[in-house]
Amino acid sequence: MNGEGPVHVRGDIPRAIVARLAWTAGTPVPADSLIEDLWPEPPETVLSSLRAHISRLRGNGFGDVLGSGRGGYTLDVDPADVDVLRFRELVDAALREPDDAAAFEVLAEAERMWAGDPFAGLGDFPFTAAAIEELERWRVPAMERLAELRLDRRDEAKVVLAMSDLAQDRPFDERPVALLARALARSGRTSDALEAIDKHAARLAASGGADLPRRLVELRQGIVRQDPSIVAVAGDDKGTVLRNGIPIPLTRLVGRDAELDLIARGRAESRLLTLVGPAGVGKTRLAVEAARRTPATVDEVQWLVDLSAIAEPEDVARALASAVGAPSNDFDAVAARISGRRGLLLVDNAEHLIGAVAALVAELLSRCEGLGVIVTSREALRTAGERVISVEPFAGPTAGDAVELFLQRAADTGATSWTEEDRDRIADLCRRLEGIPLAIELTAARLDVLSLEEVASSLEEGIADTGSRRRGRHASLENAIAWSIRLLDERELALLSQLALFPASFSLDAVADICLVEGAASGSSR
């Protein structure tokens, strides 16, 4: 201001005087108002102190612009030279600009001006709170409008960054959450998009039981349905993993952080991982999530082969050839199709074909140098180089994940508000379902026709209808169990029938002593 460069103002009160006068640059501020804005509890000598500070400011570079008169004190500078006023002017112009391209340029300039907190270091002065609140009223719509324009320009990464911060700053605002969810969905991160909406619903419920706004409900449904106007469409952009048969999850994964970490570290150390666990525990969902989180720096291409519909060992090669797009079922054709690329083969539901899968996987790994394999099964392959990762039900330390899973799947039916009593009942219900994710999901899905009390009561009576209108092995608990039983031979069925007579847990010795199976060796149940 003195023509020789920036003027450095020392002292909190002098800085506050300049900031307050700059906030209304060119407009006189009466001494009484200035005192009220600067001193929460002004001393008797406050007017003398104010005059002394003004005098020193004039002697330190502000003599030409710091005026006084009947109307009060004035900082006589162009408002365009005051950053906060220039920001407000740019935002006002951009929000009234009908042309999107022009609005984008103006808002981008305004964004560059917003560096750090406004009035930094002056938070204790009375005037700053109102000034910051007014700036927020300009900043928030500016950020939201800029995010919309960036979505139109396919710049989802910047939208995610900006709206994540804004949603955290304003946890009960709907629009930042909607923009964040859209950007995540457009980036292919549908699970994260659903999580953003679900967390917002949880905050609303915890703050007073408010329902999720209808627009967010509809957005969530669109993401679940994979509405092409909302979610990302697979392309062949450089750096994108080419995924064949790897589904896009319709729901976000709950829990399993430890298992995902084990898979990531396991893949770095071993080319063959087997995810082992009981039926309905979520092995397939976990494997798919791990695959979709793997970047192009690790895998160029991924394939999934589902063996649930394959009954005979000799048909495994045919299923594999079909999954990878080999021209014939011949092993050489399959190996030629897979070789030469960094790839992941996900073999799903291998428990009833362990021998054939183990032999085929071992041969593939020996022939295809860049290949990694993840197998889901109820038992390990027991082959060289295999790393086994156990996938357990949600119980003990992970019991909270069971409740979270129930709440997330209940949200798909529109149920989002829960009392503490409801949550306790859900926790008990999940314990009785033994933390099995499939059982929890199918039970929560019944909330579209039953109340929570009715679901809990039906479970107590042993008549809970956990089926659905879907078909397939995992369409209901009954289907999942029936599929497992169909895999047993006559001797195994006979043994299972005898095991069902035990009223509680039992030891292997008890089985050997009591159970009789035709054709089994003496003193043995198998």
HELIX and SHEET records of a PDB file:
HELIX    1   1 ASP A   12  TRP A   23  1                                  12    
HELIX    2   2 ALA A   31  LEU A   38  1                                   8    
HELIX    3   3 VAL A   46  LEU A   57  1                                  12    
HELIX    4   4 ARG A   58  PHE A   62  3                                   5    
HELIX    5   5 PRO A   79  ASP A   81  5                                   3    
HELIX    6   6 ASP A   83  ARG A   96  1                                  14    
HELIX    7   7 ASP A  100  MET A  113  1                                  14    
HELIX    8   8 PRO A  126  ASP A  152  1                                  27    
HELIX    9   9 GLU A  156  ASP A  169  1                                  14    
HELIX   10  10 GLU A  174  ARG A  186  1                                  13    
HELIX   11  11 THR A  190  GLY A  208  1                                  19    
HELIX   12  12 ARG A  214  VAL A  224  1                                  11    
HELIX   13  13 ASP A  257  GLU A  269  1                                  13    
HELIX   14  14 LYS A  283  ARG A  293  1                                  11    
HELIX   15  15 PRO A  313  ASP A  315  5                                   3    
HELIX   16  16 VAL A  316  VAL A  324  1                                   9    
HELIX   17  17 PHE A  331  ILE A  338  1                                   8    
HELIX   18  18 GLU A  351  LEU A  353  5                                   3    
HELIX   19  19 ILE A  354  ARG A  367  1                                  14    
HELIX   20  20 GLY A  396  THR A  398  5                                   3    
HELIX   21  21 ALA A  399  ALA A  411  1                                  13    
HELIX   22  22 GLU A  420  ARG A  432  1                                  13    
HELIX   23  23 PRO A  437  ALA A  445  1                                   9    
HELIX   24  24 ARG A  446  ASP A  448  5                                   3    
HELIX   25  25 LEU A  452  GLU A  460  1                                   9    
HELIX   26  26 LEU A  477  ARG A  486  1                                  10    
HELIX   27  27 GLU A  490  LEU A  499  1                                  10    
HELIX   28  28 LEU A  508  ILE A  514  1                                   7    
SHEET    1   A 2 LEU A  66  GLY A  69  0                                        
SHEET    2   A 2 GLY A  72  LEU A  75 -1                                        
SHEET    1   B 6 LEU A 242  ASN A 244  0                                        
SHEET    2   B 6 VAL A 301  ASP A 306  1                                        
SHEET    3   B 6 GLY A 343  ASP A 348  1                                        
SHEET    4   B 6 LEU A 371  SER A 377  1                                        
SHEET    5   B 6 LEU A 272  VAL A 276  1                                        
SHEET    6   B 6 GLU A 386  SER A 390  1                                        
END                                                                             
